[in-house]
Structures are given as C-alpha cells and as structure tokens.
C-alpha cells in the first residue's frame, strides 16, 4: 500500500489522468461485459464492482509502468506494457464517447466556405478527444526518461594542507651572530671532549683489569 501511495504521489499527473479516465473506463467495461447499466441497487453493484476493479487495475498498471520507465529507463517489455495500457485507456474512452457524443450543429455564423472544414473537425472529435489522456501520459512519461549516457567523471579534488613553519629562535639585539667558523670550532670541541671521555673510560677499565690480575697472582 505504501508503494502504491508513493507512486501516486511521485507521479501526480499520471494519477490525475488515471482518475479522470477511471469513470469512463468503468462505464465502458461494465457495459461491454454486462450490458446496459441496471437501476436495481444489487444488480448495479454486480455491474459496477467488476468493471471498476478492471479499470482501476489498468490505471495502476499504467502508473507503475510510467514510474519504472522514468526511474529505470525504457526497455522493450516496459514500452510494450505501457503502450498496451495506453491503448486500453484510449479504447474505453472512445466507447464512452461514441455512445454519449451528442449531435452538435454547426452555428449559423460559420460561413459556407468554412462549414465543410468545421464539420470535419467536429466529426474528428470522436477520435481525437479520447486520445488526449493516453497521449498526455505517453508524452509525460518519455519527457524525462532516464538517460543512458554515462555521467561525467568527477574532477579530482586536491587537498591543501597548511605548511608548518619551524619557529626560529630570535637572537637578542646587540649579541654577536654566530659564524660558520664558530660552529666548526664548537663541533670540534665537542668531538674532542667525547674522545677524551672515551679514552679515560678505557684507561680506567685497563687499570682495573691489571689490578685484578695482580691480585689473582
């Protein structure tokens, strides 16, 4: 039920045309299946209910097929199904109009020159007017059908990250700026200190080892 209501809401135009054709289709189907419309309530219900259900099924099938075509694209089976529903709607409308169409007289104000054209257009109403609803549903359905073209490739997005700038320690005003020679001297001094510490440690271990050997003797 939710799917049916969703389809009706998404395709309000198709639903409106279906409701418009429902009454005439019900009358046409009821008359073709069971004869003239009865007046007795019980007989009327037996005449009306089957015809209404058939007409409603045709309308719902047309709405559902239209929704599939617009969302999922046109296929041979969907197109054939949709045109069958549209043809059924047209035929039911034509039967109703062929039975109820009055004899319209051409007004006296129409000239003799235009009378033949006016008469032809009046007589064409029997064929043209029943086609309005199914033709409008066909145009609506295929006016925005799903495109088969591939979507354009997305442009790659380049992420821009802020660059972290290392903070440089400021030299107090008036102090001497260290030169390359000072840096070399500092490095040399540190190296000499490390080597001296290593040598002292080595000499200490050597002396300690000699004392242990002497005590052992």
N, C-alpha and C positions, 0 to 999 in steps of 0.2 A: 504493500500500500504506500509506503514511504517513497519507493522508487517511482511509482505512478505519479504521485503528487509532485515529486521533484521534476519529473519530465514535463508535467503540465506547467509548472512554474517557470522552468527554463525556456520553454517554447510556448509562451503565452499566445503568440499569433497563431500557431498551428492549433492550439487548444481552442481558440476562439472560432476559427474556421470549422473545426470539428463539431463544436456545439451548434454552430449555425446550420450545418448540414444534417445534424442529428434528427431534427424533427421531420424534415422532408424525407430523409432516408428511411426513417421508421415507418412513415406512411406508405412509401413506395414498396418496401419489403413486406409490410403487413398485407397490402392489397394484392401483391403478386403471389404471396403464399396462401392467403386465406380469403381472398375476395374483398368485397366492399366492407367498409368499417361498420361493425354492428352497433346497435344502440343499447342493447341489454348490458348491464354492468359486468356480469360474469363472462359473457361472450366477448365483451370489449377487452377484459383483462387477458383472456386467452388469445385474442387477436393482437394485443399491444405488446405484451411482455416478450414473446419470442422475437418479434420484429425489432423491438428496442435493443435487446441483447445483441442481435446480429449487427445492427447499425453501430452500437457502442463499440463492439469488437473491431469493426472496420476503422472507426475513428482512432481508437487506441493503437491499433497496428500502424496506422499512418503516422501518428505522433512518435511512436517508439522508433520506427524506421527513419524518420526525419532526424531524430536526435542522434542515432548511430551514424548517419551519413555526415552530419555536421561535426561530430566529435572524432570519429574514427576514419572518415574518408569513404569514398564511393567504391563499391565493388559490384560485380555483375549481379550477384544474388540480392544485395541490398537495393540496387537500382531497379531490378525486375520486380521485387516485392513492393517497392514504393509506387511504381507506375501501375501495378495491379490495384492497389488501394485507391490511387487517384482515379483510375478508370471506373472502379465500382462507385465511388462518390459521384462522378460525373453522370453515370447511367441512372442512379437513383434520383439525382436532381432533375435529370431530363424527363423521367417518367412522371414525376410530380408536376413539372411544368407543362408537359404535354396534356395532362388531364385537367389542369386548373387554368391554363392560359386563356384569358378572355379574348373576344374578337374586338380588337382595337380599330376603330375607324380613323381614317386619316382626316385631319381637321380641314375645314373649308378654306382656311387661309393658305394651305400648301398649294402652290401653283401646279398647273398641269405638267409643266416641264419637270418639276421635282417630284411629282407624285409617284412615278414609277420607281425612282430611287428610294423614296420614303417607304413605299410598300415593301420593297426588297429588304430594307434594313429592319422593318418591323417583323417580317417573317423570319429573318435571321436570328431574332431574339430567342427563338425556340432552341437554337443550337449554341448560341454564344453565351447567354446568361448562365446556363448550368455549368459552363466551363470556368466561370470566374473563381469559384472556391478551389477546385483542384489545381487550376493553373497558378493561382497565387501561392498555394502551398509548395508547388514544384519550384517556382522562382525563389521563394524564401529559403527553401532547403539548400539549393545549389548556389545561392548568392554568397555563402560564406563557408563552403565546404573546406575540409582540412587540406592544406597544401602539401603536395608530395615533395616539394623542394627541401633540400637539406638546410638546416639553419646555418647562418654564417658563423665561422669559427670565432671563438671568443678571443679578444686581444689579451695577451699575457700581461698580467699586472706586475709591475716592478716595485718591490718593497724598498722604500727608502728609510734607512736607519740613521739616526743621528751619530755623528762621529765624536767619539770621546777624545778630548784634547787633554793630554797629560799636563798637569799643572807644574810649571817651572818655578822653582824657589827663587824668590827675588833676592838680589844682592843688596845689602844695605848701602845707602848712599854714602859715598866717601871711602868705602872699603876697596881694597885692591882686587881687580878682576884676575882670577887665576888664568895663567897662560898654559900653553902646551908643555913648556919646559917644567913648570911646577907640577903638572900632572905626571910627567915622566919621573921626576925626582921622588914624588910621593909613592908611586908604584914601585920604584927600585928600592926605596927604604923598607916598604912593607915586605918585599921579597927577601931582602937580607935578614930582616927580623925573623921571618919564618924559618929560613935556613939555619940561623944561629940556634933557634929553639930546638930544631930537629937534631942538630949536632950535639947540643948539650944533653938532650934526652938520650941520644945514642951513647955518648961517653959515660953517662951515669949508669946505664944498663951494663956497659962493658966492665966498669969498675966493680959493680956489684957482683957480676958473674965471676970476676977474678977473685974476689974475697971469698966467695962461696967455694971455689975450687981449692983455695989455700986452706980453708978450714977443713975441708974434706980430707986433705992430705995429712 
